[in-house]
Amino acid sequence: MHTQELQHTVTPSSKKSNNTSSIIPERDDPHSFHAHSNQISYYFLPQQWSLTLDQLQFQFQIRSDKSTSPQLAIQHFFTGNQLAPLHSPILIYKEAWTGIDLLFYFQNGHLKYDLVLAPGSNIHDIGIQVLHTDLIAITESGDLLLHSPHGMLKQPLPYSYQLSTYGKKERAVSYLLIDQHTFGFELDGEYDPSLPLVIDPILLLYSTYLGGSGTDCGLSIDVNSKQEAFVTGTTASANFPTTSGAFQTIQTGFESIFVSKFNTAGTSLLYSTLISGSEGERGVSIRVDDGGNAYVTGETTSSDFPITSGAFQTEFKGIESAYITKLSPTGSTLIYSTFLGGTETNSANSIALDSDRNAYVTGITQSRDFPVTSGAFQTRNRSALQTSFFSKLNATGTSLIYSSYLGGSNFDAGSGITVNTKKQAYIIGLTGSNDFPTTPNSFQTMLPGNNTAAYVSRVNADGSSLIYSTYLGGTGDDTGAAISLNGNDEAYVTGQTTSTNFPVTPNAIQSQLAGTQDAFVARFNQAGSTLIFSSYLGGTNTQVGSGISVDPFDNAWVVGETSSTNFPISSDAVQPTYGGGSFDAFATYLQLQANTSNRILYSTYLGGSALDQARGNANDNSGNVYITGDTQSANFPVLSRSFQTQLAGGEDGFVSKIGSPSSTIRGATGATGAIGATGATGAIGATGATGPRGPRGARGPRGKRGAIGESGA
């Protein structure tokens, strides 16, 4: 069975869409049918079907030399299809090919098609001819691209398995180009012809453990234009997987940073290295530039942490120091590495890059002598506990372009940072200070309660003033965790809240607190004066929002963890039910538009029977999302073809890639232009710099190593 979602994703327009979400017979021809969804019209005839959006049209035809004479009919159930919901009418091309049925139905508001292969049928009989196309191509990552004079349709790489009384067995299936205008499918491994075959492009493309025999945790992830994932985190494993020629392959302290680069398929490590001194350190945030250099930040307690000659700060001054390290594209050398801190506790929680490869970091410091620069926004630490900072390091790692405190008289913590094309930094965090610096006319200028609130601040290009700065919260505890930007410089944020009066908008997906603590998702206007969208996200127990990344259509992926068995999950989820244990990770794809009926486009659990937590995420240029975190589950959902298929220690990192939850139609751009549009989305990767959230101990004054929590040695 082949499942493919046909969903059109567009930027908002005034055009009214006809979303009947039903397949209807034509009045004058009972053998023809039509449907409408998300501004797309679908038409079905006995041997072919088509989809139309404005001038963009794709027409699909059952290849006649391998097909029978299919019967076209509507059914309200189909016993051979375990994925199609019973309440959804199904349009069936019965025996489209010998022993193979073609099904269309609506699921979660989107039209899908399945190919159901009965036992003994031949996958090579399947041929779907696409009329009026310029080109059919398969990308390096296995996606199918259909080009027309007016746009492009993308169908993700299939994920396939067979079902028996013993459970699910994965099978490798890929797209096959039969000729210039026809595609089919190819089996790439073992196959039991006595069982039905499920070929499913939705949506888990790879999922793997990453760790050794000790405790390991993935904390941050980024992806390059080749769809190669870069992960950082912390490891206490003496046998953490490293690669030959990497910068450091031996654990020298009780806890080390790791930086691992995966190939596109998630089946092997292109490099994997440790970075450590004789004590302990964590890799909390990672970003990759267009040259393949990885930038990592976090904290270290090692005075002999590897620092490069000529770096900005070569002396370890405090109890714990932040650091910024730039790793070469091969993972073999440090291009630069510097401490960043004063004589007390200092830690960095997030890093971002601009087009000139300057690095921006934010985090926490207790130091009165944290390195700040003349003319910076705030040059004095006003807190007796801890305060936020934001710093900009030059491209060579030798000097600070600017560096500033950001906080009031109580406690503050910087959790996430990103930067726009104007080199203006955006920071999110939490504060308990009723005198945290806010700006006039910002959304919320006063601490809304007696507890903690999130804050969102936008800094001008030279770090000397705040363009806007606002609280975000209610009368409970609110924590800002991660931040991302769209192309209009509007900030998207996530975190968690216990406030029953957290500010939500009329277009919220969830307007009330559902559990003891919910995640929140919010979108600000450019000026930081108004919420375009704000919503709770959660079930009846506890949720944490950890990472957020925005796609080119102003929708957002949010990841985190939940202990709720009724967390909002879509019907097409790769894991529709709670895995068990204290927490499962979640990944949710949301529409966050203004003045519209917003909804969850896709949502899934990721977890097994123990503790599972998602810590950060990033998008690639095809709309896929990459997630990292940590798991204690021996049955965490990993794929057999991935790098590491078994839990190696008490807690391992994990890396999962979920495909775009829809085929994406890019219309009215011309065939060449459509290819360019796909490339352009790579720029969003830079904005994804805000994905990972800061240490979990950031709620209150942070002691030495206190933020490590369950990831500790």
Secondary structure, DSSP 4 states (H G I P E B T S, - for coil): -B-EEE-------SPPP----S-EEETTEEEEEEEEETTEEEEE-SSEEEEEETTEEEEEEE-GGGB---EEEEES--TT-SSS-TTS-EEEEEEEETTEEEEEEEETTEEEEEEEE-TT--GGG--EEEET-SEEEE-TTS-EEEEETTEEEEEPPPEEEEEETTEEEEE-EEEEEEETTEEEEEE-S---TTS-EEEE-SSEEEEEEE--SSBEEEEEEEE-TT--EEEEEEE--TT----TT-S--S--SSBEEEEEEE-TTSSSEEEEEEE--SSBEEEEEEEE-TTS-EEEEEEE--TT----TT-S--S--SSBEEEEEEE-TTSSSEEEEEEE--SSBEEEEEEEE-TT--EEEEEEE--TT----TT-S--S---SS-EEEEEEE-TTSSSEEEEEEE--SS-EEEEEEEE-TT--EEEEEEE--TT----TTSS--S--SSS-EEEEEEE-TTSSSEEEEEEE--SS-EEEEEEEE-TT--EEEEEEE--TT----TT-S--S--SSBEEEEEEE-TTSSSEEEEEEE--SSBEEEEEEEE-TTSEEEEEEEE--TT----TT-SS-S---SS-EEEEEEEE--SSS---EEEEEEE--SS-EEEEEEEE-TTS-EEEEEEE--TT----TTSS--S--SSBEEEEEEE--SSB-EEESS-HHHHHHHHHHGGGHHHHGGG-S---GGGGS---TTGGGGGG--
